[in-house]
Amino acid sequence: MVAPIRYGHTDALRTLLEELALDPAGNAAVPFGRLPNVHFARFFIMDAAYDLHAKYLEPRLVFLADVDGSTGAFLRDLVDVVGSGLDCIFEHCDGYQGNRLDFLTAHHIEAAATYVNTRGRTVSQIKQEAALREAIESFMDGAEWRSKDPRQVRSAIQEFVHRDPSLAWARTPPAQPDPLYVLREKLHFAAVIGAALVLLPVIAAGLPLWVYFLRQHEKADRARDAIPSDALVQALAAQEDHGIQNPFTSAGFVKPGPFRRFTGTLVLYGTNFLTRHVFNHANLLGVKTIHFARWLFLDDKRRVIFCSNYDGSLESYMDDFIDKIAWGLNAAFSNGVDYPKTNWLILDGANDEQTFKRFNLTHQLVAPFWYAAYQGLTALNIENNEQIRAGLYGDLDDAAVHAWLRRL
């Protein structure tokens, strides 16, 4: 959700968000801990600015939430649970008159691309499977297992889970996606692939022209190597590393001209298709530390917001991408102003490591309010816990039993 901030209210709103962030789960205004379907949530402010054509851009409040279920259902739950608590935040926005659901709905914008670590895995499932692992480990700590046959150990664990009524849910697999959802996803995949095949002659004919214009734009690019200020670096550092999970929030201008807007739109459409249908289970081309990420266009595609929730430090997060999929960074971000110069869209760019990291820092925004529902669990922890539950019952051969026990 993106909404303009009333004139003169930016500083007061930022101070309020910082105060609420002292207890993001239980504060008096927006206690996200009372909303069981929210994975992550954040509020941040985009300060007033001027675009590349010197046009004034008013300050904005941005609210992002990664949730289970539909947007409409979440907004209704948010209004029902939080109610008047929303007023103290949105009263700083133009046009807000206590019309909570209408205001949120009217200012909702669709993401250009979204990445979900594992589609279908809910907050409830993540928390339950973490509790299952802890319960099993506590049980195993109470006895000596070194001399036991692995199958005996697994049988003992199964018996323990069976006896504990609080773990009755673990005896059945997680709920499967609604069949209509599965059908819609298959139809979407087939429709996009079918359209691409039908348009293949047009794509093939237009590709050389697109490559020509791409090279002309890349040759003309002038990337400014900006040095982030000490104040920005310190402000960003203050919001990071309070737990194993961290937020990343950034924004920047799209390079001027219809070609860059078209290319950026096309790349993010392709990104969204791949993350929706291919890279949708715990692995983004070798990067396994991201929980959620999204790209949003603003101001008639003159600006882009990128936000993610990731594990580890910012340095390791950037290194992970540079080392494994620098070409993907180039494709996704090279249409942004001052991105390190690329060749053929995917070459160079982020491979200039230090310049890329400075670019990243100078485009980061401070998110004064950030909520994480299961801080302390990495994406790899969550995946491992799911596999522990999956291997609790059913037939496994000796190698699979050994592998399953190693997860503990």
Backbone hydrogen bonds in HBPLUS format (Angstrom, degrees):
<---DONOR---> <-ACCEPTOR-->    atom                        ^
c    i                          cat <-CA-CA->   ^        H-A-AA   ^      H-
h    n   atom  resd res      DA  || num        DHA   H-A  angle D-A-AA Bond
n    s   type  num  typ     dist DA aas  dist angle  dist       angle   num
A0063-PHE N   A0001-MET O   2.84 MM  62  5.07 161.1  1.88 150.2 156.1     1
A0002-VAL N   A0107-HIS O   3.05 MM 105  5.66 158.0  2.10 153.2 150.5     2
A0003-ALA N   A0061-LEU O   2.97 MM  58  5.32 159.8  2.01 150.3 157.0     3
A0061-LEU N   A0003-ALA O   2.76 MM  58  5.32 164.7  1.78 161.5 165.4     4
A0094-ASP N   A0004-PRO O   2.98 MM  90  5.79 152.1  2.06 138.8 147.8     5
A0005-ILE N   A0059-PRO O   2.95 MM  54  5.61 164.9  1.98 141.0 140.9     6
A0006-ARG N   A0092-HIS O   2.79 MM  86  5.66 170.0  1.80 145.8 149.4     7
A0009-HIS N   A0006-ARG O   3.09 MM   3  5.52 160.9  2.12 138.8 136.2     8
A0013-LEU N   A0009-HIS O   2.98 MM   4  6.09 158.9  2.02 155.8 161.9     9
A0014-ARG N   A0010-THR O   2.95 MM   4  6.19 159.2  1.99 152.0 157.7    10
A0015-THR N   A0011-ASP O   2.99 MM   4  6.22 161.8  2.03 151.0 155.6    11
A0016-LEU N   A0012-ALA O   3.00 MM   4  6.20 156.5  2.06 145.1 151.6    12
A0017-LEU N   A0013-LEU O   2.99 MM   4  6.24 163.4  2.02 153.5 157.0    13
A0018-GLU N   A0014-ARG O   3.02 MM   4  6.27 154.0  2.09 148.0 155.1    14
A0019-GLU N   A0015-THR O   3.05 MM   4  6.33 150.1  2.14 145.8 153.6    15
A0020-LEU N   A0016-LEU O   2.95 MM   4  6.26 161.7  1.98 155.9 160.6    16
A0021-ALA N   A0017-LEU O   2.94 MM   4  6.02 142.5  2.08 141.1 151.3    17
A0022-LEU N   A0019-GLU O   3.22 MM   3  5.64 161.8  2.25 108.9 114.4    18
A0023-ASP N   A0020-LEU O   3.16 MM   3  5.99 163.0  2.19 120.1 124.2    19
A0027-ASN N   A0023-ASP O   2.88 MM   4  5.20 127.1  2.16 165.1 158.7    20
A0032-PHE N   A0024-PRO O   3.33 MM   8  6.51 145.9  2.45 158.0 148.6    21
A0033-GLY N   A0025-ALA O   2.95 MM   8  4.18 145.9  2.07 111.4 118.0    22
A0032-PHE N   A0030-VAL O   2.98 MM   2  5.81 115.3  2.41 115.5  99.0    23
A0034-ARG N   A0031-PRO O   2.98 MM   3  5.89 169.8  1.99 127.1 130.4    24
A0035-LEU N   A0032-PHE O   2.98 MM   3  5.24 163.3  2.01 111.8 115.9    25
A0038-VAL N   A0035-LEU O   3.29 MM   3  6.02 163.3  2.32 130.9 129.6    26
A0068-ASP N   A0037-ASN O   2.92 MM  31  5.19 148.2  2.02 144.2 154.3    27
A0039-HIS N   A0066-ASP O   2.80 MM  27  5.49 161.1  1.84 164.6 170.9    28
A0373-ALA N   A0039-HIS O   2.90 MM 334  5.19 160.2  1.94 165.6 162.5    29
A0066-ASP N   A0040-PHE O   2.85 MM  26  5.26 161.6  1.89 148.2 153.6    30
A0041-ALA N   A0371-TYR O   3.04 MM 330  5.02 148.9  2.14 134.3 137.5    31
A0371-TYR N   A0041-ALA O   2.71 MM 330  5.02 160.7  1.75 156.0 158.3    32
A0042-ARG N   A0064-LEU O   2.87 MM  22  5.43 152.3  1.95 157.1 161.5    33
A0064-LEU N   A0042-ARG O   2.99 MM  22  5.43 161.6  2.02 154.7 160.8    34
A0043-PHE N   A0369-PHE O   3.07 MM 326  5.25 151.5  2.15 132.8 139.2    35
A0044-PHE N   A0062-VAL O   2.96 MM  18  5.38 152.9  2.04 148.9 156.4    36
A0062-VAL N   A0044-PHE O   2.86 MM  18  5.38 168.5  1.87 170.9 171.8    37
A0046-MET N   A0060-ARG O   2.91 MM  14  5.10 162.7  1.94 145.9 151.7    38
A0060-ARG N   A0046-MET O   2.90 MM  14  5.10 154.9  1.97 141.2 149.4    39
A0049-ALA N   A0057-LEU O   2.98 MM   8  5.11 157.4  2.03 141.5 148.8    40
A0057-LEU N   A0049-ALA O   2.66 MM   8  5.11 158.4  1.70 167.0 160.7    41
A0051-ASP N   A0055-LYS O   2.89 MM   4  5.30 160.2  1.93 144.5 147.6    42
A0054-ALA N   A0051-ASP O   3.00 MM   3  5.17 153.3  2.07 119.9 118.0    43
A0074-PHE N   A0070-SER O   3.07 MM   4  6.27 158.4  2.12 145.6 151.7    44
A0075-LEU N   A0071-THR O   2.92 MM   4  6.18 166.1  1.94 160.1 163.2    45
A0076-ARG N   A0072-GLY O   3.06 MM   4  6.27 159.4  2.10 148.0 153.5    46
A0077-ASP N   A0073-ALA O   2.99 MM   4  6.22 158.8  2.03 147.1 153.0    47
A0078-LEU N   A0074-PHE O   2.77 MM   4  6.01 159.5  1.81 155.7 162.1    48
A0079-VAL N   A0075-LEU O   2.99 MM   4  6.19 164.4  2.01 150.2 153.2    49
A0080-ASP N   A0076-ARG O   2.93 MM   4  6.09 159.0  1.98 147.2 153.7    50
A0081-VAL N   A0077-ASP O   2.84 MM   4  5.92 164.8  1.86 155.9 159.2    51
A0082-VAL N   A0078-LEU O   2.86 MM   4  5.66 160.1  1.90 147.1 153.5    52
A0083-GLY N   A0079-VAL O   2.89 MM   4  4.78 130.5  2.14 113.6 128.9    53
A0085-GLY N   A0082-VAL O   3.06 MM   3  5.38 161.9  2.10 132.9 130.0    54
A0086-LEU N   A0083-GLY O   3.09 MM   3  6.09 163.9  2.12 128.9 131.3    55
A0087-ASP N   A0084-SER O   2.95 MM   3  5.27 140.8  2.10 105.8 117.0    56
A0089-ILE N   A0086-LEU O   3.09 MM   3  5.51 141.3  2.25 108.5 119.1    57
A0090-PHE N   A0086-LEU O   2.95 MM   4  6.16 170.4  1.96 170.6 168.1    58
A0091-GLU N   A0087-ASP O   2.84 MM   4  5.44 140.2  2.00 146.4 150.7    59
A0092-HIS N   A0089-ILE O   3.29 MM   3  6.11 165.5  2.31 116.6 120.9    60
A0093-CYS N   A0090-PHE O   2.92 MM   3  5.18 162.7  1.95 114.5 117.3    61
A0096-TYR N   A0093-CYS O   3.41 MM   3  5.93 162.7  2.45 132.3 131.0    62
A0103-PHE N   A0099-ASN O   2.80 MM   4  5.76 155.6  1.86 157.0 165.1    63
A0104-LEU N   A0100-ARG O   2.96 MM   4  6.17 169.7  1.97 158.3 160.6    64
A0105-THR N   A0101-LEU O   2.93 MM   4  6.02 164.8  1.96 150.6 155.3    65
A0106-ALA N   A0102-ASP O   2.88 MM   4  5.93 158.7  1.93 145.4 151.6    66
A0107-HIS N   A0103-PHE O   3.11 MM   4  6.23 141.1  2.27 144.6 153.6    67
A0108-HIS N   A0105-THR O   3.32 MM   3  5.25 165.6  2.34 102.2 106.0    68
A0112-ALA N   A0295-TRP O   2.77 MM 183  5.52 141.0  1.92 142.2 153.5    69
A0113-ALA N   A0295-TRP O   3.39 MM 182  5.21 156.1  2.45 135.5 134.9    70
A0295-TRP N   A0113-ALA O   2.89 MM 182  5.21 157.4  1.94 147.0 151.3    71
A0115-TYR N   A0293-ALA O   2.71 MM 178  4.93 167.4  1.73 146.7 147.0    72
A0293-ALA N   A0115-TYR O   2.95 MM 178  4.93 145.0  2.08 141.1 141.5    73
A0117-ASN N   A0291-HIS O   2.90 MM 174  4.95 156.7  1.96 157.7 150.1    74
A0282-ALA N   A0117-ASN O   2.48 MM 165  4.82 155.9  1.53 138.3 146.8    75
A0121-ARG N   A0118-THR O   3.39 MM   3  5.99 165.9  2.41 132.8 134.1    76
A0119-ARG N   A0280-ASN O   3.22 MM 161  5.93 154.0  2.30 147.8 150.4    77
A0126-ILE N   A0122-THR O   3.03 MM   4  6.30 161.7  2.06 149.3 154.1    78
A0127-LYS N   A0123-VAL O   3.01 MM   4  6.28 165.7  2.03 158.2 161.1    79
A0128-GLN N   A0124-SER O   2.89 MM   4  6.03 163.4  1.92 152.9 158.3    80
A0129-GLU N   A0125-GLN O   2.92 MM   4  5.99 167.2  1.93 153.2 156.6    81
A0130-ALA N   A0126-ILE O   3.09 MM   4  6.23 143.5  2.23 140.0 149.5    82
A0131-ALA N   A0127-LYS O   3.04 MM   4  6.28 154.7  2.10 145.5 152.2    83
A0132-LEU N   A0128-GLN O   2.87 MM   4  6.19 147.5  1.98 146.7 156.7    84
A0133-ARG N   A0129-GLU O   3.14 MM   4  6.29 162.4  2.17 140.2 143.6    85
A0134-GLU N   A0130-ALA O   3.09 MM   4  6.35 164.0  2.12 147.9 152.2    86
A0135-ALA N   A0131-ALA O   2.90 MM   4  6.08 156.2  1.96 147.6 154.3    87
A0136-ILE N   A0132-LEU O   2.94 MM   4  6.18 163.2  1.97 155.8 159.9    88
A0137-GLU N   A0133-ARG O   2.91 MM   4  6.12 162.9  1.94 153.7 158.7    89
A0138-SER N   A0134-GLU O   2.95 MM   4  6.13 155.0  2.01 146.3 152.9    90
A0139-PHE N   A0135-ALA O   3.00 MM   4  6.21 156.2  2.05 145.6 152.2    91
A0140-MET N   A0136-ILE O   2.92 MM   4  6.17 159.2  1.96 151.8 157.2    92
A0141-ASP N   A0137-GLU O   2.92 MM   4  6.09 143.1  2.05 142.8 152.6    93
A0142-GLY N   A0139-PHE O   3.14 MM   3  5.52 153.0  2.22 106.6 114.7    94
A0143-ALA N   A0140-MET O   3.33 MM   3  5.82 167.3  2.35 118.4 117.9    95
A0148-LYS N   A0145-TRP O   2.97 MM   3  5.24 159.3  2.01 115.2 122.0    96
A0152-GLN N   A0149-ASP O   2.83 MM   3  5.17 123.3  2.16 108.7 124.3    97
A0153-VAL N   A0149-ASP O   3.03 MM   4  6.43 152.3  2.11 153.5 162.3    98
A0154-ARG N   A0150-PRO O   2.99 MM   4  6.28 164.6  2.01 151.1 154.5    99
A0155-SER N   A0151-ARG O   2.95 MM   4  6.12 157.0  2.00 142.8 149.4   100
A0156-ALA N   A0152-GLN O   2.92 MM   4  6.16 152.7  2.00 146.6 153.7   101
A0157-ILE N   A0153-VAL O   2.97 MM   4  6.30 154.8  2.04 151.1 158.1   102
A0158-GLN N   A0154-ARG O   2.89 MM   4  6.16 160.5  1.92 152.0 157.5   103
A0159-GLU N   A0155-SER O   2.94 MM   4  6.16 155.9  2.00 146.4 152.7   104
A0160-PHE N   A0156-ALA O   2.92 MM   4  6.17 153.5  1.99 144.7 152.0   105
A0161-VAL N   A0157-ILE O   2.97 MM   4  6.26 165.9  1.99 157.1 159.5   106
A0162-HIS N   A0158-GLN O   2.92 MM   4  6.09 155.8  1.98 145.9 153.4   107
A0163-ARG N   A0159-GLU O   2.99 MM   4  6.19 145.6  2.11 145.4 153.3   108
A0164-ASP N   A0160-PHE O   3.23 MM   4  6.42 135.6  2.44 144.0 155.0   109
A0167-LEU N   A0164-ASP O   3.01 MM   3  5.55 160.6  2.05 116.7 123.0   110
A0168-ALA N   A0165-PRO O   3.23 MM   3  5.18 160.1  2.27 111.2 109.8   111
A0170-ALA N   A0167-LEU O   2.96 MM   3  5.52 145.4  2.08 114.2 123.5   112
A0171-ARG N   A0168-ALA O   3.18 MM   3  5.75 167.1  2.20 117.2 121.2   113
A0172-THR N   A0169-TRP O   3.36 MM   3  6.08 170.1  2.37 117.8 120.1   114
A0181-TYR N   A0178-ASP O   2.91 MM   3  5.25 122.1  2.25 107.7 122.6   115
A0182-VAL N   A0178-ASP O   3.09 MM   4  6.49 158.6  2.13 155.5 161.8   116
A0183-LEU N   A0179-PRO O   2.90 MM   4  6.13 157.8  1.95 146.5 152.7   117
A0184-ARG N   A0180-LEU O   2.89 MM   4  6.11 159.0  1.93 146.4 152.0   118
A0185-GLU N   A0181-TYR O   2.94 MM   4  6.21 158.1  1.99 152.1 158.0   119
A0186-LYS N   A0182-VAL O   3.00 MM   4  6.27 158.7  2.05 149.4 154.9   120
A0187-LEU N   A0183-LEU O   2.89 MM   4  6.11 158.9  1.94 152.3 158.4   121
A0188-HIS N   A0184-ARG O   2.85 MM   4  6.04 155.4  1.91 147.6 154.5   122
A0189-PHE N   A0185-GLU O   2.96 MM   4  6.19 164.3  1.99 149.8 153.6   123
A0190-ALA N   A0186-LYS O   2.93 MM   4  6.11 165.9  1.95 148.6 152.7   124
A0191-ALA N   A0187-LEU O   2.81 MM   4  5.92 153.1  1.88 145.9 153.8   125
A0192-VAL N   A0188-HIS O   3.01 MM   4  6.20 165.4  2.04 154.5 157.1   126
A0193-ILE N   A0189-PHE O   3.05 MM   4  6.21 171.8  2.05 154.4 157.1   127
A0194-GLY N   A0190-ALA O   2.79 MM   4  5.80 155.9  1.85 142.8 150.8   128
A0195-ALA N   A0191-ALA O   2.85 MM   4  5.99 157.9  1.90 145.7 151.7   129
A0196-ALA N   A0192-VAL O   2.92 MM   4  6.13 156.5  1.97 148.3 155.0   130
A0197-LEU N   A0193-ILE O   2.97 MM   4  6.25 152.6  2.05 147.6 154.6   131
A0198-VAL N   A0194-GLY O   2.97 MM   4  6.23 158.7  2.02 149.1 155.0   132
A0199-LEU N   A0195-ALA O   2.90 MM   4  6.06 155.4  1.96 147.9 154.8   133
A0200-LEU N   A0197-LEU O   3.23 MM   3  4.97 157.4  2.28  96.1 102.6   134
A0202-VAL N   A0199-LEU O   2.93 MM   3  5.26 116.0  2.35 108.4 124.5   135
A0203-ILE N   A0199-LEU O   2.80 MM   4  6.06 162.5  1.83 161.3 167.4   136
A0204-ALA N   A0200-LEU O   2.81 MM   4  5.94 166.1  1.83 156.0 159.6   137
A0205-ALA N   A0201-PRO O   2.98 MM   4  6.11 150.5  2.07 139.0 146.9   138
A0206-GLY N   A0202-VAL O   2.89 MM   4  6.06 151.0  1.97 147.2 155.3   139
A0207-LEU N   A0203-ILE O   2.83 MM   4  5.80 135.5  2.03 149.3 159.8   140
A0210-TRP N   A0206-GLY O   2.95 MM   4  6.24 158.5  2.00 156.0 163.0   141
A0211-VAL N   A0207-LEU O   2.86 MM   4  6.10 163.2  1.89 160.1 164.2   142
A0212-TYR N   A0208-PRO O   2.95 MM   4  6.13 153.5  2.02 142.1 149.5   143
A0213-PHE N   A0209-LEU O   3.06 MM   4  6.37 167.0  2.07 153.6 155.4   144
A0214-LEU N   A0210-TRP O   2.85 MM   4  6.04 151.7  1.93 147.3 156.6   145
A0215-ARG N   A0211-VAL O   2.97 MM   4  6.20 164.8  1.99 153.6 155.6   146
A0216-GLN N   A0212-TYR O   3.05 MM   4  6.35 154.5  2.11 148.0 155.6   147
A0217-HIS N   A0213-PHE O   2.95 MM   4  6.15 159.1  1.99 149.5 154.6   148
A0218-GLU N   A0214-LEU O   2.86 MM   4  6.12 161.0  1.90 153.9 159.8   149
A0219-LYS N   A0215-ARG O   2.94 MM   4  6.04 158.0  1.99 146.5 151.9   150
A0220-ALA N   A0216-GLN O   3.18 MM   4  6.30 141.7  2.33 136.1 145.9   151
A0220-ALA N   A0217-HIS O   3.16 MM   3  5.11 123.8  2.49  92.7 107.1   152
A0221-ASP N   A0217-HIS O   2.98 MM   4  6.09 119.6  2.36 141.7 157.0   153
A0221-ASP N   A0218-GLU O   3.29 MM   3  5.11 146.2  2.41  93.9 103.4   154
A0233-VAL N   A0229-SER O   3.06 MM   4  6.35 168.1  2.07 154.8 157.7   155
A0234-GLN N   A0230-ASP O   2.91 MM   4  6.09 161.6  1.94 151.7 156.5   156
A0235-ALA N   A0231-ALA O   2.95 MM   4  6.11 154.6  2.02 144.5 151.8   157
A0236-LEU N   A0232-LEU O   2.89 MM   4  6.09 160.2  1.93 155.7 160.6   158
A0237-ALA N   A0233-VAL O   2.91 MM   4  6.06 157.1  1.96 144.5 151.6   159
A0238-ALA N   A0234-GLN O   2.99 MM   4  6.12 144.4  2.12 141.5 150.2   160
A0239-GLN N   A0236-LEU O   3.19 MM   3  5.56 143.3  2.33 105.3 114.7   161
A0240-GLU N   A0237-ALA O   3.20 MM   3  5.25 159.0  2.25 104.4 110.8   162
A0312-GLY N   A0244-ILE O   2.83 MM  68  5.54 156.1  1.88 163.8 170.8   163
A0246-ASN N   A0310-TYR O   2.76 MM  64  5.44 154.4  1.83 159.7 166.3   164
A0310-TYR N   A0246-ASN O   2.94 MM  64  5.44 160.3  1.98 157.8 162.1   165
A0248-PHE N   A0308-SER O   2.85 MM  60  5.08 153.9  1.92 153.9 150.9   166
A0308-SER N   A0248-PHE O   2.88 MM  60  5.08 152.2  1.96 140.6 146.8   167
A0365-LEU N   A0249-THR O   2.76 MM 116  5.43 160.9  1.80 140.8 142.4   168
A0250-SER N   A0306-PHE O   2.89 MM  56  5.29 148.1  1.99 155.8 164.6   169
A0306-PHE N   A0250-SER O   2.93 MM  56  5.29 165.3  1.95 140.2 143.8   170
A0251-ALA N   A0363-HIS O   3.05 MM 112  5.73 152.3  2.13 153.1 158.3   171
A0252-GLY N   A0304-VAL O   3.05 MM  52  5.63 147.1  2.16 150.3 160.1   172
A0304-VAL N   A0252-GLY O   2.91 MM  52  5.63 155.2  1.97 161.6 169.5   173
A0337-VAL N   A0253-PHE O   2.86 MM  84  5.68 166.8  1.88 157.5 160.2   174
A0254-VAL N   A0302-ARG O   2.80 MM  48  5.20 165.5  1.82 132.1 135.6   175
A0255-LYS N   A0335-ASN O   2.80 MM  80  5.75 172.8  1.81 157.8 158.5   176
A0261-ARG N   A0257-GLY O   3.37 MM   4  6.66 161.7  2.40 148.7 154.0   177
A0262-PHE N   A0258-PRO O   2.84 MM   4  5.94 160.6  1.88 149.5 155.0   178
A0263-THR N   A0259-PHE O   2.87 MM   4  6.06 164.1  1.90 150.7 155.3   179
A0264-GLY N   A0260-ARG O   2.85 MM   4  5.91 164.4  1.87 147.3 152.3   180
A0265-THR N   A0261-ARG O   2.96 MM   4  6.05 157.6  2.01 144.7 150.9   181
A0266-LEU N   A0262-PHE O   2.91 MM   4  6.11 161.2  1.95 150.3 155.7   182
A0267-VAL N   A0263-THR O   2.88 MM   4  6.05 165.4  1.90 155.3 158.9   183
A0268-LEU N   A0264-GLY O   3.06 MM   4  6.17 165.0  2.08 146.8 150.9   184
A0269-TYR N   A0265-THR O   2.92 MM   4  6.07 147.1  2.03 144.4 154.0   185
A0270-GLY N   A0266-LEU O   2.97 MM   4  6.24 161.0  2.01 149.2 154.1   186
A0271-THR N   A0267-VAL O   2.80 MM   4  6.06 151.8  1.88 145.9 155.0   187
A0272-ASN N   A0268-LEU O   2.89 MM   4  5.99 161.4  1.92 143.6 148.0   188
A0273-PHE N   A0269-TYR O   2.99 MM   4  6.24 153.1  2.07 146.2 153.6   189
A0274-LEU N   A0270-GLY O   3.01 MM   4  6.23 162.8  2.04 150.5 154.4   190
A0275-THR N   A0271-THR O   2.90 MM   4  6.12 165.8  1.92 156.4 160.5   191
A0276-ARG N   A0272-ASN O   2.96 MM   4  5.87 138.7  2.14 136.3 147.0   192
A0277-HIS N   A0273-PHE O   3.02 MM   4  6.11 153.1  2.10 146.6 152.6   193
A0278-VAL N   A0274-LEU O   2.75 MM   4  5.02 152.1  1.83 137.6 145.5   194
A0279-PHE N   A0274-LEU O   2.82 MM   5  6.00 155.7  1.87 142.3 150.3   195
A0284-LEU N   A0287-VAL O   2.92 MM   3  4.96 171.3  1.92 144.0 145.9   196
A0287-VAL N   A0284-LEU O   3.03 MM   3  4.96 167.6  2.04 111.0 112.9   197
A0311-ASP N   A0289-THR O   2.90 MM  22  5.18 137.9  2.08 140.7 153.6   198
A0291-HIS N   A0309-ASN O   2.81 MM  18  5.51 172.2  1.82 163.9 166.3   199
A0309-ASN N   A0292-PHE O   2.89 MM  17  5.44 149.4  1.99 157.0 156.8   200
A0294-ARG N   A0307-CYS O   2.86 MM  13  5.56 148.9  1.96 158.2 165.3   201
A0307-CYS N   A0294-ARG O   3.03 MM  13  5.56 160.5  2.07 156.3 162.6   202
A0296-LEU N   A0305-ILE O   2.89 MM   9  5.09 153.8  1.96 144.7 151.0   203
A0305-ILE N   A0296-LEU O   2.80 MM   9  5.09 159.5  1.84 150.1 157.3   204
A0298-LEU N   A0303-ARG O   2.87 MM   5  5.05 156.8  1.93 140.5 139.5   205
A0301-LYS N   A0298-LEU O   3.03 MM   3  5.24 112.7  2.50 103.1 119.4   206
A0302-ARG N   A0298-LEU O   3.09 MM   4  6.32 131.9  2.33 150.6 164.5   207
A0303-ARG N   A0298-LEU O   3.18 MM   5  5.05 163.1  2.21 143.5 140.1   208
A0302-ARG N   A0299-ASP O   3.02 MM   3  5.37 139.9  2.19 106.4 117.7   209
A0317-TYR N   A0313-SER O   2.95 MM   4  6.13 150.6  2.04 145.7 154.8   210
A0318-MET N   A0314-LEU O   2.93 MM   4  6.18 162.4  1.96 154.6 157.5   211
A0319-ASP N   A0315-GLU O   2.92 MM   4  6.13 162.2  1.95 148.8 154.6   212
A0320-ASP N   A0316-SER O   2.89 MM   4  5.95 152.2  1.97 142.3 149.3   213
A0321-PHE N   A0317-TYR O   3.37 MM   4  6.69 156.8  2.42 143.9 148.1   214
A0322-ILE N   A0318-MET O   2.90 MM   4  6.15 170.0  1.91 158.5 161.7   215
A0323-ASP N   A0319-ASP O   2.83 MM   4  5.83 167.7  1.85 153.3 156.7   216
A0324-LYS N   A0320-ASP O   3.14 MM   4  6.08 148.0  2.25 136.9 145.1   217
A0325-ILE N   A0321-PHE O   2.81 MM   4  5.25 148.4  1.91 136.8 147.5   218
A0328-GLY N   A0325-ILE O   2.97 MM   3  5.18 127.5  2.25 101.1 114.7   219
A0329-LEU N   A0325-ILE O   3.18 MM   4  6.66 151.9  2.26 149.9 157.4   220
A0330-ASN N   A0326-ALA O   2.97 MM   4  6.29 159.3  2.01 151.6 157.2   221
A0331-ALA N   A0327-TRP O   3.00 MM   4  6.26 159.7  2.04 145.2 150.0   222
A0332-ALA N   A0328-GLY O   2.99 MM   4  6.14 161.6  2.03 148.9 153.7   223
A0333-PHE N   A0329-LEU O   2.86 MM   4  5.83 154.2  1.92 155.1 161.0   224
A0334-SER N   A0330-ASN O   2.89 MM   4  5.01 146.7  2.00 139.3 142.2   225
A0336-GLY N   A0333-PHE O   2.95 MM   3  5.64 154.7  2.02 126.1 128.6   226
A0339-TYR N   A0336-GLY O   3.26 MM   3  5.73 159.4  2.31 132.7 131.0   227
A0349-GLY N   A0341-LYS O   2.97 MM   8  5.11 143.5  2.11 147.2 136.8   228
A0343-ASN N   A0347-LEU O   3.05 MM   4  4.94 151.1  2.14 120.2 125.5   229
A0347-LEU N   A0343-ASN O   2.97 MM   4  4.94 151.0  2.05 152.6 154.7   230
A0346-ILE N   A0344-TRP O   2.80 MM   2  5.67 142.0  1.94  94.9  90.7   231
A0351-ASN N   A0348-ASP O   3.11 MM   3  5.19 176.9  2.11 121.1 120.9   232
A0352-ASP N   A0349-GLY O   3.03 MM   3  5.91 167.4  2.04 125.2 129.1   233
A0356-PHE N   A0352-ASP O   2.94 MM   4  6.07 162.6  1.97 161.8 167.6   234
A0357-LYS N   A0353-GLU O   2.91 MM   4  6.18 157.4  1.96 153.1 159.6   235
A0358-ARG N   A0354-GLN O   2.98 MM   4  6.22 152.5  2.05 145.4 152.5   236
A0359-PHE N   A0355-THR O   2.93 MM   4  6.18 155.0  2.00 146.7 154.2   237
A0360-ASN N   A0356-PHE O   2.88 MM   4  6.17 157.0  1.93 150.6 156.7   238
A0361-LEU N   A0357-LYS O   3.02 MM   4  6.25 162.5  2.06 147.2 150.8   239
A0362-THR N   A0358-ARG O   2.98 MM   4  6.16 166.3  2.00 154.3 157.5   240
A0363-HIS N   A0359-PHE O   3.23 MM   4  6.36 131.9  2.47 141.9 153.0   241
A0363-HIS N   A0360-ASN O   3.26 MM   3  5.42 140.1  2.43  98.8 109.6   242
A0364-GLN N   A0361-LEU O   3.17 MM   3  5.21 160.0  2.21 103.7 109.9   243
A0377-LEU N   A0374-TYR O   3.23 MM   3  6.13 152.6  2.31 145.0 146.6   244
A0382-ILE N   A0378-THR O   2.99 MM   4  6.30 161.5  2.02 153.5 157.6   245
A0383-GLU N   A0379-ALA O   3.03 MM   4  6.26 159.3  2.07 144.8 150.1   246
A0384-ASN N   A0380-LEU O   2.90 MM   4  6.03 159.1  1.94 146.9 153.1   247
A0385-ASN N   A0381-ASN O   2.85 MM   4  6.10 157.8  1.90 152.4 158.4   248
A0386-GLU N   A0382-ILE O   3.05 MM   4  6.30 151.0  2.14 144.1 151.7   249
A0387-GLN N   A0383-GLU O   3.08 MM   4  6.40 150.5  2.17 145.2 153.0   250
A0388-ILE N   A0384-ASN O   2.94 MM   4  6.30 141.7  2.09 145.6 156.8   251
A0389-ARG N   A0385-ASN O   3.14 MM   4  6.45 163.0  2.17 149.1 152.0   252
A0390-ALA N   A0386-GLU O   2.94 MM   4  6.19 159.3  1.99 145.2 151.7   253
A0391-GLY N   A0387-GLN O   2.99 MM   4  6.05 144.0  2.12 139.7 147.4   254
A0392-LEU N   A0389-ARG O   3.16 MM   3  5.21 163.6  2.19 106.7 111.4   255
A0401-VAL N   A0397-ASP O   2.93 MM   4  6.23 152.0  2.01 155.5 164.2   256
A0402-HIS N   A0398-ASP O   3.02 MM   4  6.30 163.4  2.05 152.1 155.8   257
A0403-ALA N   A0399-ALA O   2.98 MM   4  6.21 162.7  2.01 147.5 152.5   258
A0404-TRP N   A0400-ALA O   2.84 MM   4  6.01 153.1  1.91 144.1 151.7   259
A0405-LEU N   A0401-VAL O   2.95 MM   4  6.20 163.1  1.98 154.6 158.2   260
A0406-ARG N   A0402-HIS O   3.04 MM   4  6.30 147.7  2.15 146.9 155.9   261
A0407-ARG N   A0404-TRP O   3.06 MM   3  5.37 142.7  2.20 103.4 114.1   262
A0408-LEU N   A0405-LEU O   2.95 MM   3  5.44 155.6  2.01 111.5 119.4   263
